[in-house]
Amino acid sequence: MEERQKKILQHSRTSLVRDLDPSNLYDGLIEKGVFTQDMIDEIKSSGTRRDQARQLVRDLETRGSRAFPLFLECLQEAGQHSLAELLQSGVPSVQLQPATPTQTVRPVLQPLPVSSPMDVDKNIKYAVRVHPIPRPSTTPTPSPEREYMRQRPHGRIRRDSIQSYKMDASPCGHCLIINNVEFEPESELSNRKGSNIDCDKLESRFKALNFIVEVRTNLKQRQIKHELSSLCKKDHSQYDCCVVIMLSHGTEVSHNRFPGAVYGVDGQHVPVQHITNYLNGKHCPSLQGKPKLFFIQACGGGERDTGFEVSPDEVEPSHGGADDQTDAIPMSSSSDSLSMSDEPDARVTLPTPSDILVSYSTFPGYVSWRDTQSGSWYVETLDGILEENAASDDLVTMLMMVNHEVSQNSAKGLYKQMPGSFNFLRKLLYFQTQA
């Protein structure tokens, strides 16, 4: 696609996300060869209509030179004439809208410079103490969101009163492990020696934590989606939690929630954000309000971390074996972040993925190390921490222990690894353990 056409899409993105109905375009886009059926299925799995519209526009920029005019034809055929005219003119209709909020904001900001500048420090302290107290009772104009935020200090939640998730159902819930070891030659991906060791450890561990564990091995992209869809359709009402573990090669992809993707044995990837979508509150109502945990043992990209020097007291060095391998694949998309024109819309409309935690074996963008004899650093450490600490510590605390221990390792005496998590849990999570 020409750079000029990409800029038109980027400038018009807010209007497209707001008004575009992707469902009326899918058949036409497939018939005209703009997208394949697999690509459309991936767009459909991204979530709400707005999410699908946003993903469609982003993916459209990566297609060929004919993609833009063919997209305009599809808009006309589907009766979405106003959007077609918007793109043909190249002038976003929302350009005039920012003028309104800036005019209303200015009077609010105007009085601020009037306060005495004699003592800046005192001024700041004074302002912080005075504003929260009178405004909730004397000013009826703040938005409901601001009023809610101002009331929170009155009902201070002490740290020791944070609630814990209910985790006493027996069994506690389902745990799906997808273990991709042997990849098809056409995928050009190497086999993952040592992954079966990881799989066996985690299967035993989560059975000990009272989960119903199902293991699926060497799945293609479509099979991965099918297994996740089947898990989504189960009735989880009698259970308290759900766990998905992905053991495969990984890569970076464009994303607007959770980074990274994992590969099927056919060389086709599934984005992590799509994996989490299957179990969110909208698509799996019986898991609403319940913790949904995702553990991803796969590379977040192809960069190797050599670390930085610290004092000897700071670390307890641990060296990986001579058979260390990575699960890295080069990044599969050039558009790895939202453009500035998309940010305001994304911030307003994307729901918070509550009760979801995604634990990554490595920091996004970097490789993840796996020993062919003893398994991956991440899984070996996670299994050990769960065995020793699950009876006393909550999950987030244990993952911090995993981070620390893995960070002490060195592959081939040089390369480092740093796990991390995207945590949207609302409560503490304690696993069931045998007395």
KAURWO-V591453 format. One record per residue. N is the residue number from 1. OMEGA is omega as a letter, one per 30 degrees, with the letter a starting at -180 (* if undefined). D_CENTER is the distance of its C-alpha to the mean C-alpha in Angstrom with 1 decimal. Layout:
n->N omega->OMEGA d_center->D_CENTER
n->N omega->OMEGA d_center->D_CENTER
This chain:
n->1 omega->a d_center->27.8
n->2 omega->a d_center->30.0
n->3 omega->l d_center->28.6
n->4 omega->l d_center->30.5
n->5 omega->l d_center->28.8
n->6 omega->a d_center->25.3
n->7 omega->l d_center->26.3
n->8 omega->l d_center->27.6
n->9 omega->a d_center->24.3
n->10 omega->a d_center->22.4
n->11 omega->a d_center->25.1
n->12 omega->a d_center->25.1
n->13 omega->a d_center->21.4
n->14 omega->l d_center->21.6
n->15 omega->a d_center->24.5
n->16 omega->a d_center->23.0
n->17 omega->a d_center->19.9
n->18 omega->a d_center->22.2
n->19 omega->a d_center->25.0
n->20 omega->l d_center->24.0
n->21 omega->a d_center->24.4
n->22 omega->a d_center->22.7
n->23 omega->l d_center->24.3
n->24 omega->a d_center->27.7
n->25 omega->a d_center->26.8
n->26 omega->a d_center->25.3
n->27 omega->a d_center->28.7
n->28 omega->l d_center->30.2
n->29 omega->l d_center->27.4
n->30 omega->a d_center->27.8
n->31 omega->a d_center->31.6
n->32 omega->l d_center->31.7
n->33 omega->l d_center->29.6
n->34 omega->l d_center->26.9
n->35 omega->l d_center->24.2
n->36 omega->l d_center->24.5
n->37 omega->l d_center->24.0
n->38 omega->l d_center->21.0
n->39 omega->l d_center->19.4
n->40 omega->l d_center->20.2
n->41 omega->l d_center->18.9
n->42 omega->l d_center->15.4
n->43 omega->a d_center->15.7
n->44 omega->a d_center->16.9
n->45 omega->a d_center->14.1
n->46 omega->l d_center->11.6
n->47 omega->a d_center->12.9
n->48 omega->l d_center->15.7
n->49 omega->a d_center->18.5
n->50 omega->l d_center->17.1
n->51 omega->l d_center->13.7
n->52 omega->l d_center->15.9
n->53 omega->a d_center->18.2
n->54 omega->a d_center->15.8
n->55 omega->l d_center->14.4
n->56 omega->a d_center->18.1
n->57 omega->l d_center->19.3
n->58 omega->a d_center->16.9
n->59 omega->a d_center->17.8
n->60 omega->a d_center->21.4
n->61 omega->a d_center->21.8
n->62 omega->a d_center->21.4
n->63 omega->a d_center->24.2
n->64 omega->a d_center->28.0
n->65 omega->a d_center->30.6
n->66 omega->a d_center->31.6
n->67 omega->a d_center->28.2
n->68 omega->l d_center->28.9
n->69 omega->l d_center->32.4
n->70 omega->l d_center->31.4
n->71 omega->l d_center->28.6
n->72 omega->l d_center->31.3
n->73 omega->l d_center->33.5
n->74 omega->l d_center->31.0
n->75 omega->l d_center->30.6
n->76 omega->a d_center->34.4
n->77 omega->a d_center->34.8
n->78 omega->l d_center->32.3
n->79 omega->l d_center->34.2
n->80 omega->a d_center->31.5
n->81 omega->a d_center->34.2
n->82 omega->l d_center->33.1
n->83 omega->l d_center->29.9
n->84 omega->l d_center->31.9
n->85 omega->l d_center->34.4
n->86 omega->a d_center->31.8
n->87 omega->l d_center->30.5
n->88 omega->l d_center->34.1
n->89 omega->a d_center->35.2
n->90 omega->a d_center->32.2
n->91 omega->a d_center->32.4
n->92 omega->a d_center->29.6
n->93 omega->a d_center->31.0
n->94 omega->a d_center->28.9
n->95 omega->a d_center->30.5
n->96 omega->a d_center->33.0
n->97 omega->a d_center->30.7
n->98 omega->a d_center->29.7
n->99 omega->a d_center->33.5
n->100 omega->l d_center->33.6
n->101 omega->a d_center->31.1
n->102 omega->l d_center->32.5
n->103 omega->a d_center->36.0
n->104 omega->a d_center->35.1
n->105 omega->a d_center->33.2
n->106 omega->l d_center->36.1
n->107 omega->a d_center->38.6
n->108 omega->a d_center->36.2
n->109 omega->a d_center->35.8
n->110 omega->a d_center->39.5
n->111 omega->a d_center->41.0
n->112 omega->a d_center->38.9
n->113 omega->a d_center->41.1
n->114 omega->a d_center->44.2
n->115 omega->a d_center->43.6
n->116 omega->l d_center->45.8
n->117 omega->a d_center->44.4
n->118 omega->a d_center->47.0
n->119 omega->a d_center->44.8
n->120 omega->a d_center->41.1
n->121 omega->a d_center->40.1
n->122 omega->a d_center->42.1
n->123 omega->a d_center->40.9
n->124 omega->a d_center->37.3
n->125 omega->a d_center->38.1
n->126 omega->a d_center->40.3
n->127 omega->a d_center->37.7
n->128 omega->a d_center->35.1
n->129 omega->a d_center->37.6
n->130 omega->a d_center->39.2
n->131 omega->a d_center->36.5
n->132 omega->a d_center->34.5
n->133 omega->a d_center->37.8
n->134 omega->a d_center->39.7
n->135 omega->a d_center->37.1
n->136 omega->a d_center->35.8
n->137 omega->a d_center->39.5
n->138 omega->a d_center->41.1
n->139 omega->a d_center->38.7
n->140 omega->a d_center->37.7
n->141 omega->a d_center->35.8
n->142 omega->l d_center->32.3
n->143 omega->l d_center->29.4
n->144 omega->a d_center->28.4
n->145 omega->a d_center->25.1
n->146 omega->l d_center->27.2
n->147 omega->a d_center->29.7
n->148 omega->a d_center->27.2
n->149 omega->a d_center->25.9
n->150 omega->a d_center->29.5
n->151 omega->a d_center->30.5
n->152 omega->l d_center->27.9
n->153 omega->a d_center->30.1
n->154 omega->l d_center->33.0
n->155 omega->a d_center->31.3
n->156 omega->l d_center->29.9
n->157 omega->l d_center->27.8
n->158 omega->a d_center->29.0
n->159 omega->a d_center->26.6
n->160 omega->l d_center->28.8
n->161 omega->l d_center->28.3
n->162 omega->a d_center->24.6
n->163 omega->l d_center->24.3
n->164 omega->l d_center->23.2
n->165 omega->l d_center->21.6
n->166 omega->a d_center->24.3
n->167 omega->a d_center->24.2
n->168 omega->l d_center->27.7
n->169 omega->l d_center->27.6
n->170 omega->f d_center->29.3
n->171 omega->a d_center->27.6
n->172 omega->a d_center->24.4
n->173 omega->l d_center->22.2
n->174 omega->l d_center->21.0
n->175 omega->l d_center->19.4
n->176 omega->l d_center->18.5
n->177 omega->l d_center->18.7
n->178 omega->a d_center->18.4
n->179 omega->l d_center->20.4
n->180 omega->a d_center->21.0
n->181 omega->a d_center->24.0
n->182 omega->a d_center->26.4
n->183 omega->a d_center->25.3
n->184 omega->a d_center->27.5
n->185 omega->a d_center->29.7
n->186 omega->a d_center->28.6
n->187 omega->a d_center->25.0
n->188 omega->l d_center->26.4
n->189 omega->a d_center->24.1
n->190 omega->l d_center->25.9
n->191 omega->a d_center->26.2
n->192 omega->l d_center->24.3
n->193 omega->a d_center->27.2
n->194 omega->a d_center->26.6
n->195 omega->l d_center->23.5
n->196 omega->l d_center->25.9
n->197 omega->l d_center->26.7
n->198 omega->a d_center->23.1
n->199 omega->a d_center->23.0
n->200 omega->a d_center->26.3
n->201 omega->a d_center->25.4
n->202 omega->l d_center->22.3
n->203 omega->l d_center->24.2
n->204 omega->a d_center->27.0
n->205 omega->a d_center->24.9
n->206 omega->l d_center->23.1
n->207 omega->l d_center->26.4
n->208 omega->l d_center->27.9
n->209 omega->l d_center->25.4
n->210 omega->l d_center->26.7
n->211 omega->l d_center->24.0
n->212 omega->a d_center->25.0
n->213 omega->l d_center->23.7
n->214 omega->a d_center->23.5
n->215 omega->l d_center->23.2
n->216 omega->a d_center->22.8
n->217 omega->l d_center->23.8
n->218 omega->a d_center->23.6
n->219 omega->l d_center->21.8
n->220 omega->a d_center->21.5
n->221 omega->a d_center->18.5
n->222 omega->l d_center->20.3
n->223 omega->l d_center->21.1
n->224 omega->l d_center->17.6
n->225 omega->l d_center->16.7
n->226 omega->l d_center->20.0
n->227 omega->l d_center->19.4
n->228 omega->l d_center->16.1
n->229 omega->l d_center->18.1
n->230 omega->l d_center->20.9
n->231 omega->l d_center->19.0
n->232 omega->a d_center->17.7
n->233 omega->l d_center->21.4
n->234 omega->l d_center->22.8
n->235 omega->a d_center->24.3
n->236 omega->a d_center->22.5
n->237 omega->a d_center->24.8
n->238 omega->a d_center->26.8
n->239 omega->a d_center->24.0
n->240 omega->a d_center->22.0
n->241 omega->l d_center->18.8
n->242 omega->a d_center->16.8
n->243 omega->l d_center->15.5
n->244 omega->a d_center->14.0
n->245 omega->a d_center->14.7
n->246 omega->l d_center->14.2
n->247 omega->a d_center->16.9
n->248 omega->l d_center->17.2
n->249 omega->a d_center->17.3
n->250 omega->a d_center->14.1
n->251 omega->l d_center->13.5
n->252 omega->l d_center->11.7
n->253 omega->l d_center->11.0
n->254 omega->a d_center->10.7
n->255 omega->l d_center->7.4
n->256 omega->l d_center->7.2
n->257 omega->a d_center->3.9
n->258 omega->a d_center->1.3
n->259 omega->l d_center->5.1
n->260 omega->l d_center->7.8
n->261 omega->l d_center->9.8
n->262 omega->a d_center->12.6
n->263 omega->l d_center->16.2
n->264 omega->a d_center->18.7
n->265 omega->l d_center->22.2
n->266 omega->l d_center->23.2
n->267 omega->l d_center->21.1
n->268 omega->a d_center->18.8
n->269 omega->l d_center->15.0
n->270 omega->l d_center->12.3
n->271 omega->l d_center->8.8
n->272 omega->a d_center->6.2
n->273 omega->l d_center->4.7
n->274 omega->l d_center->8.5
n->275 omega->a d_center->9.1
n->276 omega->a d_center->7.5
n->277 omega->a d_center->9.4
n->278 omega->a d_center->12.5
n->279 omega->a d_center->12.8
n->280 omega->a d_center->11.8
n->281 omega->a d_center->15.0
n->282 omega->a d_center->16.1
n->283 omega->l d_center->16.1
n->284 omega->a d_center->17.3
n->285 omega->a d_center->19.6
n->286 omega->l d_center->21.2
n->287 omega->l d_center->18.0
n->288 omega->l d_center->17.9
n->289 omega->a d_center->18.1
n->290 omega->a d_center->17.6
n->291 omega->l d_center->15.2
n->292 omega->a d_center->12.8
n->293 omega->l d_center->12.0
n->294 omega->l d_center->10.3
n->295 omega->a d_center->12.0
n->296 omega->l d_center->11.3
n->297 omega->a d_center->14.6
n->298 omega->l d_center->14.3
n->299 omega->l d_center->14.6
n->300 omega->a d_center->11.9
n->301 omega->a d_center->14.8
n->302 omega->a d_center->18.6
n->303 omega->l d_center->19.6
n->304 omega->a d_center->21.7
n->305 omega->l d_center->21.9
n->306 omega->l d_center->25.6
n->307 omega->l d_center->25.0
n->308 omega->a d_center->27.6
n->309 omega->l d_center->30.9
n->310 omega->l d_center->31.4
n->311 omega->a d_center->34.4
n->312 omega->a d_center->35.5
n->313 omega->a d_center->35.0
n->314 omega->a d_center->31.3
n->315 omega->l d_center->30.3
n->316 omega->a d_center->31.6
n->317 omega->l d_center->31.3
n->318 omega->a d_center->30.3
n->319 omega->l d_center->30.6
n->320 omega->a d_center->28.9
n->321 omega->a d_center->31.2
n->322 omega->a d_center->32.7
n->323 omega->a d_center->30.8
n->324 omega->l d_center->27.3
n->325 omega->l d_center->25.1
n->326 omega->l d_center->21.6
n->327 omega->a d_center->19.0
n->328 omega->l d_center->18.4
n->329 omega->a d_center->18.6
n->330 omega->a d_center->18.9
n->331 omega->a d_center->16.2
n->332 omega->l d_center->16.5
n->333 omega->a d_center->16.2
n->334 omega->a d_center->17.9
n->335 omega->a d_center->15.9
n->336 omega->l d_center->12.8
n->337 omega->l d_center->12.4
n->338 omega->l d_center->13.5
n->339 omega->a d_center->17.3
n->340 omega->a d_center->19.0
n->341 omega->a d_center->20.5
n->342 omega->a d_center->17.3
n->343 omega->a d_center->16.1
n->344 omega->a d_center->18.5
n->345 omega->a d_center->17.6
n->346 omega->a d_center->13.8
n->347 omega->a d_center->14.5
n->348 omega->a d_center->17.0
n->349 omega->a d_center->15.6
n->350 omega->l d_center->11.9
n->351 omega->l d_center->12.1
n->352 omega->a d_center->10.7
n->353 omega->a d_center->8.8
n->354 omega->l d_center->11.7
n->355 omega->l d_center->12.7
n->356 omega->l d_center->9.4
n->357 omega->l d_center->9.1
n->358 omega->l d_center->7.2
n->359 omega->a d_center->10.0
n->360 omega->l d_center->10.3
n->361 omega->a d_center->13.9
n->362 omega->l d_center->13.8
n->363 omega->a d_center->12.6
n->364 omega->l d_center->10.7
n->365 omega->a d_center->13.7
n->366 omega->a d_center->16.0
n->367 omega->l d_center->17.7
n->368 omega->a d_center->17.8
n->369 omega->a d_center->21.3
n->370 omega->l d_center->23.1
n->371 omega->a d_center->26.7
n->372 omega->a d_center->28.5
n->373 omega->a d_center->30.8
n->374 omega->a d_center->28.7
n->375 omega->a d_center->25.1
n->376 omega->l d_center->22.1
n->377 omega->a d_center->22.2
n->378 omega->a d_center->18.9
n->379 omega->l d_center->20.0
n->380 omega->l d_center->23.6
n->381 omega->l d_center->22.8
n->382 omega->l d_center->20.4
n->383 omega->l d_center->23.1
n->384 omega->l d_center->25.8
n->385 omega->l d_center->24.1
n->386 omega->a d_center->23.5
n->387 omega->a d_center->27.1
n->388 omega->a d_center->28.6
n->389 omega->a d_center->26.7
n->390 omega->a d_center->25.2
n->391 omega->a d_center->28.4
n->392 omega->a d_center->28.3
n->393 omega->l d_center->24.8
n->394 omega->a d_center->21.6
n->395 omega->a d_center->18.4
n->396 omega->l d_center->16.9
n->397 omega->l d_center->20.2
n->398 omega->l d_center->20.4
n->399 omega->l d_center->17.1
n->400 omega->l d_center->18.7
n->401 omega->l d_center->21.7
n->402 omega->l d_center->19.8
n->403 omega->a d_center->18.5
n->404 omega->a d_center->22.1
n->405 omega->a d_center->23.8
n->406 omega->a d_center->21.7
n->407 omega->l d_center->22.2
n->408 omega->a d_center->25.9
n->409 omega->l d_center->26.0
n->410 omega->l d_center->27.3
n->411 omega->l d_center->27.2
n->412 omega->l d_center->30.7
n->413 omega->a d_center->31.5
n->414 omega->a d_center->29.3
n->415 omega->a d_center->25.6
n->416 omega->l d_center->23.1
n->417 omega->a d_center->19.6
n->418 omega->l d_center->17.2
n->419 omega->l d_center->14.6
n->420 omega->a d_center->12.0
n->421 omega->l d_center->9.6
n->422 omega->a d_center->7.0
n->423 omega->l d_center->9.6
n->424 omega->l d_center->10.1
n->425 omega->a d_center->13.3
n->426 omega->a d_center->16.4
n->427 omega->l d_center->19.0
n->428 omega->l d_center->20.1
n->429 omega->l d_center->19.7
n->430 omega->l d_center->22.7
n->431 omega->l d_center->23.2
n->432 omega->l d_center->26.5
n->433 omega->l d_center->28.9
n->434 omega->a d_center->32.3
n->435 omega->* d_center->35.1
